[in-house]
């Protein structure tokens, strides 16, 4: 593929041309991210009407990974400690998360979902999952798995 910007195995090489696929990727990611932000806001408000869109990601992370230090959450999401503290304070005031002493370091605390927070989050998550199942009903399960695999690969490569 002369001039395509890829090596013999389809990998991108330095100095090559032919970046149409990257422009297409950028365009599709922009649409995807815009829609994802809007959906995150809808889902957060379904959990509790006073929540902002960033709260939904916190629920996902705490449900998946279990209790976390606020500094770990800030690092995971790439936000400052002050931003994370503010977001967690709102969730704590609403009774959706709680802080417990960290057994590894008594000076620190671990943030966890309360039963109320977990119940509300999972109800919204399950309803959203059913919407995805309906939207992708004509997809082969292998295609869905491949999309998830590729998005994971992209996210892992995009860290840091």
C-alpha positions, 0 to 999 in steps of 0.5 A: 500500500504505497503512500497509505501511511501503514506498514506491511501489516497495516500499522501506521508508520511515521511520515506516511500519508493517507490519514483518511481513516484517522479523520474518519475515526476523529469524526465518529468519536466526536459524534460518539462522545457528544452523544455519550455525554448527553446520555450520561447526563440523562442517566445521572438524572435518572439516578437522582434529579440533582446529579450532573453527568459526571456522576454516572461515571463515578457510579460505574467505577465504584460499582465495578472496582469497589471502594476507592480513595478519592485520589484514585478516582481523581486519577482514574478520571483525570480530574483534580482532587478539588473537583473530585471532592466537590463531586463526591460531596454532592453524592455523599449529601444525597446519601448515594456514597459514603466514606469509610476508614481505609484499613491500609491507612487510617488517615485516608478514607475509601468511597463506596456506594451506599445501598441506596446509591447501588440500587438506584445506579443498577436500576438505571444501568439495567434499563440502559443495557436493555436499550442497547440490546434493542438498538443492537438487536440486528448485530451479531453478538460477535460484532458487539464483542468486537466493538467492546474489545476495540473500544477497550483496546483504544481506552487502554492505549489512550491512558496517561 
